[in-house]
Amino acid sequence: MGTLEGRVAIVTGGGRGVGREHALLFAREGAKVVVNDLGAAPDGAGSDVSAAQAVADEIKALGGEAVANTDSVSDWAGAERLVQTALDTFGDLHILVNNAGILRDRVLVNMSEEEFDLVVDVHLKGSFAVTSHAARYWRTQAKAGVQVDRALINTSSGSGLHGNPGQVNYAAAKAGIAAMTIVAAKELERYHVRANCIAPVARTRLTEATPGLGEVMQSTRNDAFDVWDPANISPLVAMLATENCVFSGHVFRVMGGEVGLYKGWNVVEQFESDKRWTVEELAAATSRVPARPDAEIPGSHVKSLRNN
Ligand SMILES: NC(=O)c1ccc[n+]([C@@H]2O[C@H](COP(=O)([O-])OP(=O)(O)OC[C@H]3O[C@@H](n4cnc5c(N)ncnc54)[C@H](O)[C@@H]3O)[C@@H](O)[C@H]2O)c1
């Protein structure tokens, strides 16, 4: 018996890349899957309904249950139709994975209003739109006395959590998604919903186009353990989706065999005064603060627990 037996899941952007791997693993673990994908180009342009359908067909060929949906996550009515597709087809919704995404990279000084708006629209508003419609259903169910575990899993990025130059639109949206997850975890707990967030790193068409990174990611394709394989991301997402998982409000980093736990924004040093500071006093008190934050490599200081 699979770890997601009897659960109904929506995976947005499930037609390609990381989302496709989530959809396939979910189905192998016994979930009924709504594969959503607009079939957009990497920059969000156009649509191709065959992307979602191909993954739904692949799942059915493996003996699983799946249905395709091609609505855009950032279309409010489309997001509602997506949630309704799960309810109409499979009669319930236990798991929502907000994964759909696009890129329009440009340095801040050259970025257009359209480039900023489009990326925020798909990632931040799109995650909110589908979550909002799912949450309304989950509230109705909870108020009717149904006590079933529901799991919301959002997709952030190291770009948003650490700040990647050239991606001010994407980083702002991804940081917003991490913050939104924490609010969702607090607000939706009363409806039996757990909310968590992942920041993945894997070889997909989005990262293959990144100068330098594409070649590095290709180099492990034939290794016994291909650390850049997007399928490496999905076990964490499936684990967070299982009904006996207790986690909520967490943000994880996942790449290859590494799963890291983030601990948000922390105040690491504090300067105190019994009265309001003067500008000069404050400048003197903070004079030993480094001019720039530590340029730490993410994960370089973490405690490791190895699975052998
Ligand atoms: N690949 C990485 O290393 C990496 C790193 C950090 C974050 N992410 C995030 O992971 C998620 C998946 O990215 P990926 O790398 O698999 O990229 P991908 O391009 O392979 O997959 C994204 C999918 O989302 C779909 N999509 C785009 N706009 C949509 C919309 N409005 N509605 C519905 N579907 C839409 C696309 O058609 C595509 O199939 C994204 O949120 C991305 O930002 C990926």
The ligand as an ORCA input file, in Angstrom:
! r2SCAN-3c Opt
* xyz 0 1
  N      14.475     23.775    -11.049
  C      15.012     24.366     -9.993
  O      16.203     24.197     -9.660
  C      14.149     25.271     -9.153
  C      14.782     26.030     -8.159
  C      14.006     26.813     -7.322
  C      12.632     26.854     -7.498
  N      12.052     26.144     -8.504
  C      10.599     26.228     -8.654
  O      10.062     24.938     -8.901
  C       8.861     25.069     -9.645
  C       8.907     24.159    -10.861
  O       9.876     24.645    -11.761
  P      10.644     23.728    -12.815
  O      12.087     24.013    -12.619
  O      10.153     22.343    -12.734
  O      10.219     24.458    -14.183
  P       9.423     23.919    -15.496
  O       9.398     25.065    -16.446
  O      10.033     22.629    -15.960
  O       7.964     23.610    -14.937
  C       7.060     24.643    -14.603
  C       5.703     24.288    -15.171
  O       4.744     25.298    -14.765
  C       3.858     25.509    -15.856
  N       3.216     26.827    -15.753
  C       3.769     28.042    -15.989
  N       2.864     29.011    -15.799
  C       1.709     28.403    -15.419
  C       0.417     28.887    -15.053
  N       0.149     30.188    -15.060
  N      -0.525     27.990    -14.705
  C      -0.268     26.646    -14.715
  N       0.940     26.141    -15.062
  C       1.924     27.011    -15.393
  C       4.742     25.404    -17.103
  O       3.965     25.147    -18.267
  C       5.682     24.256    -16.718
  O       5.225     23.014    -17.191
  C       8.737     26.560     -9.986
  O       7.896     27.192     -9.048
  C      10.153     27.064     -9.845
  O      10.207     28.435     -9.599
  C      12.778     25.356     -9.337
*
